[in-house]
Amino acid sequence: MGDEVDLEDLLSVLSPEEVAALVDEMAADPDDKHMPASVRTAYRCEKEPTGDLNRDSLINCINEIALNTPDQEEKLKFEAGKKRGKVFTPVYNADEMAAMDKADAGQVKLDPDEEEALSNASVNDIMALADILNTNPQDFVMEAYADPLQYFEPDPPNETNPTLVLEKLQANDRETKDVCFNNLSGISEQSFCDIFNTLRNNDNITKFSACNCDLSDFALQTLCAALDQNSSLKSISVENNRVSPDAIADLFEAAASPNNGLLEIRVAAQQQEKMGQRVEERIANAICKNPRLMKAGITLEFKEIVGRVSKHMINNMDKLRVNRLKDGVAPGAGVMWTKAREC
């Protein structure tokens, strides 16, 4: 312990020039993260300041120096395609080689004679060949080198039992919160009506989906009537069915009732895609009267209606955000609230 020398005592006896030289030696490695960024270089500007910074004057000076500085002459004249010096040869490990082989296996490769024929073919030859195949010349070349079609496993079939779901809804089962009948065929109109009628006395279900189920107008009207007595349902999705535009408007008008708690409605891709201005006005008026709805999956044709509906739902989101900040439950509670940006 007695032989140790205090580092600060050593530094205190050094002159400023010696300290600067020591710092310059330590700044030999500009990538050393243990050194401050200001001392990672040995360059020290000892010029006196000429005045306050004038950014425009500095940029003009740099541009002037760049324009007046002559280009350095090349010792060897550039020749296209000629390599000089040692050619870099990349080295790959086993994992990289396996990844490259897998990528090459997925690419389409023509036979050598076909590759040679296409590379040597003129524009007229390709146009003549495309004319024989009755296709566009550009499409013909793109199709020749197109990637093979990938096969994706189809989604597993929906094995939901409507009868069992009906019994659980009638019993107000606490575990039955999400009901999904998507892509189920063969459900009768009476079954849908019975299921929707059980929603009147069910306070546990939160999400209902019946996409591509041949849902009819009469069944949807039953759902509209049941919404007036259900406050637990938050999301409804009845996309890709054969529901008429007027029935869709009735659904949005029923959702505007203060007795339900719907936050999301999805009704896109119905059998009749164009609904007309009269129905879209009904839907827009119903949405603008709804203080809770924040998501609507629907295709609207008229831009004025789209803007009005989007603005109202943004306002609904803003109200919810403000309430969360007031309650102090949202992440970042207490910060200044910023209004949502309209798209």
C-alpha positions in Angstrom: 0.0 0.0 0.0 2.8 2.4 0.8 4.4 1.9 -2.7 1.3 3.0 -4.5 1.4 6.4 -6.2 -1.6 8.7 -6.4 -2.5 9.4 -10.0 -3.8 12.9 -9.2 -0.4 13.8 -7.6 1.3 12.7 -10.8 -1.0 14.8 -13.0 -0.6 17.8 -10.7 3.1 18.0 -11.4 2.7 17.9 -15.2 2.6 21.1 -17.3 -0.4 21.9 -19.5 1.7 21.0 -22.6 2.6 17.6 -21.1 -1.1 17.0 -20.2 -2.2 17.9 -23.7 0.5 15.5 -25.2 -0.7 12.7 -22.8 -4.4 13.3 -23.9 -3.3 13.2 -27.6 -1.6 9.8 -27.0 -4.7 8.5 -25.3 -6.8 9.7 -28.3 -5.1 7.3 -30.6 -8.3 5.1 -30.8 -11.3 7.2 -32.0 -13.6 4.2 -31.2 -12.7 3.9 -27.6 -16.0 4.3 -25.8 -14.3 4.9 -22.4 -12.9 8.3 -23.6 -15.1 11.4 -24.0 -16.0 12.2 -27.6 -14.2 15.6 -27.4 -10.8 13.9 -26.8 -11.0 11.0 -29.2 -9.1 12.9 -31.8 -5.6 14.5 -31.6 -6.7 17.6 -33.5 -6.8 20.7 -31.4 -7.9 24.0 -33.0 -5.9 26.8 -31.4 -7.2 29.6 -33.7 -8.8 32.6 -32.2 -12.5 32.9 -32.9 -13.3 35.3 -35.7 -16.8 36.2 -34.4 -20.3 34.9 -34.0 -21.4 31.9 -36.2 -23.0 32.9 -39.5 -24.4 29.7 -40.9 -25.1 31.1 -44.4 -21.6 32.6 -44.7 -20.1 29.3 -43.5 -22.0 27.3 -46.1 -21.1 29.7 -48.9 -17.4 29.5 -47.9 -17.5 25.7 -47.9 -19.1 25.6 -51.4 -16.6 28.1 -52.7 -13.7 26.1 -51.4 -15.2 22.9 -53.0 -15.7 24.6 -56.3 -12.2 26.1 -56.5 -10.3 23.0 -55.4 -9.1 21.2 -58.5 -9.7 17.5 -58.9 -6.7 15.2 -58.3 -5.5 13.5 -61.4 -5.8 9.7 -61.5 -2.5 7.9 -61.8 -4.2 5.1 -63.8 -7.0 5.9 -66.2 -10.3 4.3 -65.3 -11.4 1.4 -67.5 -14.8 -0.1 -67.1 -14.8 -3.7 -65.9 -11.1 -3.8 -65.2 -10.1 -4.8 -61.7 -6.9 -3.6 -60.1 -5.3 -4.9 -57.0 -6.4 -7.8 -54.9 -10.0 -8.9 -55.6 -12.0 -9.3 -52.5 -13.4 -12.9 -52.0 -16.1 -13.1 -49.4 -15.9 -16.0 -46.9 -19.2 -17.5 -45.6 -19.7 -19.8 -42.6 -22.0 -22.9 -42.7 -25.1 -21.0 -41.5 -24.7 -18.3 -44.2 -24.1 -20.9 -46.9 -27.3 -22.8 -45.8 -29.3 -19.5 -46.0 -27.9 -18.7 -49.4 -28.7 -22.2 -50.7 -32.2 -21.9 -49.4 -32.7 -18.6 -51.1 -31.3 -19.9 -54.4 -33.6 -22.9 -54.2 -36.7 -20.7 -54.1 -35.7 -18.8 -57.3 -36.8 -19.9 -60.7 -33.9 -21.0 -63.0 -34.4 -21.7 -66.7 -32.5 -24.4 -68.6 -29.1 -23.3 -69.9 -30.4 -23.3 -73.5 -33.4 -21.3 -72.6 -31.3 -18.8 -70.7 -29.0 -18.4 -73.7 -31.9 -18.0 -76.1 -33.5 -15.3 -74.0 -30.2 -13.4 -73.4 -29.4 -13.4 -77.1 -33.0 -12.7 -78.3 -33.7 -9.3 -79.8 -36.7 -7.2 -79.0 -38.4 -8.3 -82.2 -37.9 -11.9 -81.3 -39.4 -11.5 -77.8 -42.4 -9.6 -79.3 -42.9 -12.3 -81.9 -42.8 -15.0 -79.2 -45.2 -13.1 -76.9 -47.5 -12.6 -79.9 -47.6 -16.4 -80.4 -48.4 -16.9 -76.7 -51.0 -14.2 -76.9 -49.4 -12.2 -74.0 -47.7 -8.8 -73.4 -43.9 -8.9 -74.1 -43.1 -7.4 -70.8 -45.4 -9.8 -69.0 -43.9 -12.7 -70.9 -40.3 -11.9 -69.6 -41.6 -11.3 -66.1 -43.5 -14.6 -66.1 -40.5 -16.5 -67.3 -38.5 -15.5 -64.2 -41.4 -15.3 -61.8 -41.1 -17.0 -58.4 -43.0 -20.2 -58.0 -46.4 -19.9 -56.2 -46.1 -20.6 -52.5 -48.6 -22.9 -50.8 -50.1 -21.9 -47.5 -52.0 -24.3 -45.4 -55.7 -23.3 -45.2 -57.1 -22.2 -41.9 -58.5 -25.0 -39.8 -62.3 -25.3 -40.1 -64.5 -23.6 -37.5 -65.7 -26.3 -35.2 -68.0 -24.1 -33.1 -71.3 -25.9 -32.2 -74.2 -23.4 -32.5 -76.4 -25.5 -30.3 -73.9 -25.6 -27.5 -73.2 -21.9 -27.8 -76.9 -21.2 -27.5 -77.1 -23.2 -24.3 -74.2 -21.4 -22.8 -75.7 -18.0 -23.8 -79.0 -18.9 -22.3 -77.3 -20.0 -19.1 -75.3 -16.7 -19.0 -72.0 -18.6 -18.8 -69.2 -16.4 -17.5 -66.6 -18.1 -19.7 -68.5 -17.4 -22.9 -67.2 -14.0 -23.7 -66.2 -14.3 -27.4 -68.6 -16.1 -29.8 -67.3 -16.8 -33.3 -69.4 -18.3 -36.1 -67.2 -17.2 -38.9 -67.4 -19.4 -42.1 -70.0 -21.7 -40.6 -72.6 -22.7 -43.1 -75.9 -24.3 -42.5 -77.0 -22.2 -39.5 -80.7 -21.5 -39.9 -82.4 -18.2 -39.6 -84.3 -19.4 -36.6 -81.1 -20.4 -34.8 -79.6 -17.0 -35.3 -82.8 -15.4 -34.0 -82.6 -17.6 -30.9 -79.0 -16.8 -30.3 -79.7 -13.0 -30.7 -82.6 -13.2 -28.3 -80.4 -14.7 -25.6 -78.3 -11.5 -25.7 -81.2 -9.6 -24.0 -80.4 -11.4 -20.6 -76.7 -12.0 -21.1 -74.2 -9.7 -19.4 -71.0 -11.6 -20.0 -70.5 -11.7 -23.8 -68.2 -9.0 -25.1 -67.6 -10.0 -28.8 -69.8 -11.6 -31.4 -68.6 -12.6 -35.0 -70.7 -14.1 -37.7 -68.8 -13.5 -41.0 -69.7 -15.4 -44.1 -72.6 -17.2 -42.5 -75.5 -16.2 -44.9 -76.9 -13.9 -42.3 -80.3 -12.5 -43.3 -82.1 -9.2 -42.7 -84.7 -10.8 -40.3 -82.0 -12.2 -38.1 -80.1 -8.9 -38.0 -83.3 -7.1 -37.1 -83.6 -9.5 -34.1 -80.0 -8.5 -33.1 -81.0 -4.8 -33.4 -83.9 -5.3 -31.0 -81.7 -7.2 -28.6 -79.0 -4.5 -28.5 -81.4 -2.2 -26.6 -81.2 -4.6 -23.6 -77.5 -5.6 -23.7 -74.7 -3.4 -22.3 -71.8 -5.9 -22.2 -71.4 -6.4 -25.9 -68.5 -4.3 -27.2 -67.8 -5.7 -30.7 -70.0 -7.0 -33.5 -68.7 -8.4 -36.8 -71.2 -9.5 -39.5 -69.0 -9.0 -42.6 -69.5 -10.9 -45.9 -73.1 -11.7 -45.6 -76.3 -11.0 -47.6 -77.6 -8.2 -45.4 -79.4 -5.3 -47.2 -78.2 -1.7 -46.8 -81.3 -0.6 -44.9 -80.7 -3.4 -42.4 -77.2 -2.2 -41.9 -78.4 1.3 -41.3 -80.9 -0.1 -38.7 -78.0 -1.8 -36.9 -76.1 1.5 -36.6 -79.2 3.3 -35.4 -79.7 0.6 -32.8 -76.1 0.9 -31.7 -76.7 4.7 -31.1 -79.0 3.8 -28.3 -77.7 4.8 -24.8 -78.6 1.4 -23.4 -75.7 -0.5 -25.1 -71.9 -0.3 -25.0 -70.8 -1.1 -28.5 -67.4 0.3 -29.5 -66.8 -1.6 -32.8 -69.1 -2.6 -35.6 -67.9 -4.4 -38.8 -70.3 -4.8 -41.7 -68.2 -4.6 -44.8 -68.3 -6.8 -47.9 -72.0 -7.5 -48.1 -73.8 -8.9 -51.1 -74.9 -5.4 -52.2 -71.7 -3.3 -52.0 -73.1 0.1 -53.1 -75.6 1.4 -50.5 -76.4 4.8 -52.0 -76.4 8.3 -50.5 -79.7 7.9 -48.6 -78.5 4.8 -46.7 -75.1 6.3 -46.1 -76.7 9.5 -44.7 -78.7 7.3 -42.3 -75.5 5.5 -41.2 -73.5 8.8 -40.8 -76.3 10.4 -38.8 -76.5 7.4 -36.5 -72.7 7.3 -36.0 -72.6 11.0 -35.2 -75.2 10.5 -32.5 -73.2 7.7 -31.0 -70.8 9.0 -28.3 -69.0 5.6 -27.8 -68.4 4.1 -31.3 -64.7 4.2 -32.2 -64.3 1.6 -35.0 -66.6 1.0 -38.0 -65.6 -1.6 -40.6 -67.7 -0.3 -43.6 -67.1 0.9 -47.1 -68.6 4.4 -47.7 -68.7 5.9 -51.2 -69.2 9.6 -50.6 -66.1 11.5 -49.3 -68.2 14.1 -47.4 -69.8 11.3 -45.4 -66.4 9.6 -44.8 -64.9 12.8 -43.5 -67.8 13.4 -41.1 -67.8 9.9 -39.8 -64.0 9.8 -39.3 -64.0 13.2 -37.5 -66.7 12.0 -35.1 -65.0 8.8 -34.2 -61.7 10.6 -33.7 -63.5 12.9 -31.2 -64.8 9.8 -29.4 -61.3 8.5 -29.1 -60.1 11.9 -27.8 -62.8 11.9 -25.1 -61.8 8.5 -23.9 -58.1 9.5 -23.8 -58.9 12.6 -21.8 -60.9 10.6 -19.3 -58.0 8.2 -18.9 -55.6 11.1 -18.2 -58.0 12.5 -15.7 -58.3 9.2 -13.9 -54.6 8.6 -13.9 -54.8 5.1 -15.3 -53.2 5.5 -18.7 -49.5 5.2 -19.3 -48.0 8.7 -19.2 -50.8 10.1 -17.1 -50.3 13.7 -16.1 -48.6 14.8 -19.3 -50.2 17.4 -21.6 -52.9 15.9 -23.8 -52.4 16.3 -27.6 -55.4 16.1 -29.9 -55.5 13.2 -32.3 -54.4 14.0 -35.8 -57.1 13.7 -38.4 -56.2 11.4 -41.4 
